[in-house]
């Protein structure tokens, strides 16, 4: 089975680009510490937060600006699908040509023969690679078995290949990356940073999108970098990650009332904590603290009777819940009519997953075309 891990959505924004730069540090900082902080990326240097947490009643003097939307191409369905009627099969042919489509309709024996001879690399190169075992030049990805199989106890299927996936809010897969091990890092800034900067590629997508991601990826350094690249960012975060606020001044308590809000603004970064059934932490560069949104919750009164009451909810959490379901939608559709068949050859598993993505993307595009007719 295929694990889908990255929950990263693209939402276009029409607002203008904010103007701003690095926040300067005070001269009263001792010289050794000042040099250390100035040498660090600015979000990580912003970890002291001496002002403490504020509440929703405190005004936020900074108006967040969403990036100007400058895509590489016009969003939506592209030509030649913009004219005439097109079936899902017609759209599928944009991913695989007609000769490939004919190969998908075959007898059982033909299918088995093709699968048994399917290779993702030249067999001659594989033979040369086998001679390099136990050396640094050996490429373990050319093995037919699963050298990169991962274990994830929180998933229904515990073992499988790990894919980092970028999807839009409709579940359309924009890009993906197969996790091939720790040696795949490129920048030295951590796996989560490398994954997001690789998938959210400005040269391919343009800029002005808002990226939503879960707490594995969110960090001040990443969000600051995305902001500098012309992207918005929003995601839940882990409080023990570097650069997150550590101050306990006016922080949320475990017994805080439901709907309580605390926030700290640090330049373009807005850290928010909200008490629901438990504490929720979210980081954003494009949302205000609170604009009056409420959510209905069951709450027990003094007489022990449960009533539905409206409790305040931060704007960032409302938007996060609205746009974050794209990966779940994609997973659901990919599993509905999957071509996946059990195999010990990991390249075959990847190919089967690519077919599933092509079929699912074709169906989503077809639905979008039908809604416009």
N, C-alpha and C positions, 0 to 999 in steps of 0.2 A: 504493500500500500504506500501511497504518497502522503507525506506530512506537509501540510500548508501552514507555515509559521508566521510569515510577515503579514500583518494586517495594516496595509498602507494604501490610503485612498487619495485620489486626485480630484479636487474640486476647483473649478475655475473661479477666479475672482475678478470683478471689473474695476475695483478701486485703484486709485493711483499709488505709485510707489512711495514709501516713506523716505524722507531724507534724514540721515543721521549717521553717526560714526561711533567709534569706540568711546566708552566712558573713561575719563581720566581718573587717576587715583590721587588721593590727597597727599600733600607734601609732608604732612605730619607723620606719615608711616616711617618707621626706622629704615635706614638705608638698606640693610641686607634684605629685609622683608619686601621693601619696595621693589628691589631688583628682581626678587623671586616672582612677585606677582606680575610685574610688567613683562617678564619672560614667558609667562603662561598665557594661553588663550583667554580672552577677556571673560567668557562665561565662567570658567573655572576659577578665575581670580575673584569673581563676585560670590564668595562663599561665606562672608562674614555676616551680612545682613543685620547691622546693628540696630535698625529701626524697629525690629520685631514685627509680629503679625498684626494686620489690620482686619477690621470687620467690614461687612457690606455697608455699614452706615458711614464709613470713612470714604471721602471722595478720592477717586483716582484721577490725578491731574494729567495723566497721559492718555491721549486718545489713540487706541491701536489703529494702525493703518494696514490694510491688506495689500499685498503686492499687486502691481499693475499686471494685467493678464496679457502676455505676449507669447502666444503659442507658436510653434514652428509651422503648424498648418491649421486650417480652420477646423475646430472641433466638430465631432459628429461623423455621420456616414460620409464616406468619400466616393468620388467618381470611380467607376461607372455606375455605382449602385444608386446614385441620386436620381436616375431617370429609369422609367420602366418598372416592371414587376420582376422580382428576383426571389426564387425559392431558396430555402436553406442549403440545398445542394449546390446552387449557383454560387452562393457565398462561400461554401466550403472549398470550391475550386480555386478561390483566391489564395488559400493556404496550401493546397495540394493540387497539382495539375491533373488533367484528365487521365494521363497514363497511370499516375499514382492511384486515382480513384478506381480504375479498372482492376488494379491489383487487390483492392480491398474486397472485391466481389469474386470469390474463387471457391474451388472445391476444398474439402478438408485436407486432402493429401497435398494439394498445392500450397495451402497455408502452412502445413507442417514443414514442408521442404524449405519454404522461404524463411521461416522462423529459425530453423536449425542452422541455416547458413547466413543469418543476419549478423553483420559485424559493424561496429561503429568506428573501427580503425582497420587499416590494412593488415591482413594476417601476417605479412612479411615483417611489418613494423613490430607486431606483437611478438613474433619469434625473436627479433633482435632485442626487444625490451626484456624478455625472459632471461636472456643471458646476463642482464645487469642486476639480477636479484642481489640483495644485501649491499647495494651500492647507492650513493646519493642520486645517481642518474636514473634509477629505476622508477618508472611511472606506474604506481599501483592502480591507476584508473583504467589501465588496459586489461586488467583481469576480468574474466567473465563473471566471477562471483561478486559478492557485494562487499568490497573492502571499506565502503563508506556508509554502511548501514548504521542507523542511529537508534538509540533506545530513549523513549519518552514515556515515562510512567503515567503522565496525566492524559495521554491520548487513548482513545478506544482501541486503536491498533498500536501496540507498544513498539514494534520494530518496523523500520522502513527507511526510505530515502527522505532527506529533509530538503524541502524547497522553500526558499524565500520568494514571496510573490508580491507583485505590485498590481492591484486591481483598481478599477473605478467603482463608483458607488452602485452601479448596476451589476457588478460581478464579472465584467469583461476583463480578462487578463491582459495587462499591458506589457509586462515583462516578468521574468522569473530568473532565479539563480539557484543552481544545485550546490548544496553545501558539500565541499570535498575535503574538509578537515581544517585544522588550525593553521596549516601551512599556506592557506589561501589568502591570508591577510595581506593587504596592499599598502595601507597607510601607517600602520602601527598605532592607530587610534582606537582599536577595538573592533570586534566583529560587527556589532550593531551599527557603528558609524560607517564602516565599509559597505555594508549591505545597502543602507539607505542611499548613500552617495552614489553607489553603482547603479541602482535601479532607477532612482529619480535623477535622470541624466538631463541636464539643461541643454546640451547640444542636440539631443533627440526630441525632447518634449517642449522646449522653450521654457518660459518662466511664468510666474503668477499663479501657480497651483497651490492649494493648501494640502499638506500631507498629514494624514491622521494615522497614528501608529500606537501600538500598545507599550507597556512599561519596559519591555525588553530593549526597545530602541531609544526611548526618550532620554535626552540628556541636555543640559545647558549648552555644551559645546556643539552638539549636533544641530540644535535648534538655532543657535547663533549663526552657524555656518550656512544653514538653509536660508535664513533671513538675508545674509549677505549675498546669496546666489539668486535672490528674488523669489523665494518660495515662502509661503506661510507654513506653520507647523503647529500641531496640537496633539497631545497624547498623555495618557496616564503615566506616572513616573514612580520609581522606587526611591524612597526617602534616603536610602543609604548610598546612593550613587554620588560620585564626586560632583561638587558644585551645587548640590541641593541645599536649601536653607536648613541650618542646624539649630537656629535660635529657638528657645522655648518661651520667649517673651510673648505673652498673650496667645499661646498656641492652643489648639483644640484639645480638650480633655476627653478622657474616655467616656465620661458621663455627660458630655455636652448635649444640648437639646438638638433634636432632629431638625435639619435645615440650617444649622449654624455654619457660617462661612468665615474663613480666614484667608488672607492673601498678602503676598509681598510682590511688589513690582521692582524689577532690576533692569532698567533700560527697556528693551523690547520684550524681555522675558517676564511673564506673569505666572507666578506660582500660586495655586489655589488649593485649599483644603476644604472639603465639604463633608458634613456629617449626615449620612443616610442611616442605613442599618449598621454601617461601619464607616470608618473614615475613608474618603476617596481623595486621592491627590492627582492633580492634573496640571500640566504645563502648556502654555500657549503663547504664541506671538501675534495672534490676530483677533483676539476676543477681549471685550471689556470684562470687568469683574462680575457685575450683576446688573441686569436691565429689567428686573421685575418678574422673571419667569418663575412659575411655581409648578409643582408636581403633586399629585394626589397620593397620600399615604394613609394606611390604617394606623390609628393612634389610640391608645387607651387613656380614658379620662380618669378623674379621681374616683368615680363610682365603679371602675372596672369595666366600663362599656367601651367597645371599640367603635370609633367613628372615622370616616374618611375626612381628612383635613388637608388643606393646601400648605405645603412647606416650600420655602424658597429654594431655588436651584440655580447655581451659577450658569452663565451663558455658555461657557466653554463645555460644560458637561452636557447641556442640552444639544449642542452642535455635534459633540463627539458621539452621542447616542444616535443622532440622526444619520451620520455618514459612515459609521464604523462597521456596518454590517456587510460590506461588499465581499470580504473574504468568505464569510459564512454562506452567503448566497452562492458564490462561486463553488465552494466545496459541495454544497447540496446539489447543484446542477451537474457537477462533474461526476458525482456518484450515482446519479439517476440512471444513466445508460452508459456506463463505462465499458470500454473495450479491454480493460485490464484482465489478463489471464496470469495465473501463477507461473513464475519462471525463476530460475536461479541466475539468469543472465541480467545483470543490472542495466546494460544498455537497452535491452528489450523493454524493460519496465519504463525507462525514460521515454522511449519512442511511443509506447502505448499512452503514456500521460500526455505527450505532445498531441496525439490524435484526439484525446479527450478535450484538450484545451481548444483545438481547432473547431471541433463540433460545437462546443459550448459557446465560443465566441461567435460562430456563425448563427446560432440560434438567437443570441442576444441582439445581434445586428439585425436579424430578420424581424424580431419583435419591434425594434425601434423603427424600422421601415414601415411596418404595418400601422403603427400609431400615427404616422404622418400622412397616410393615405385616407 
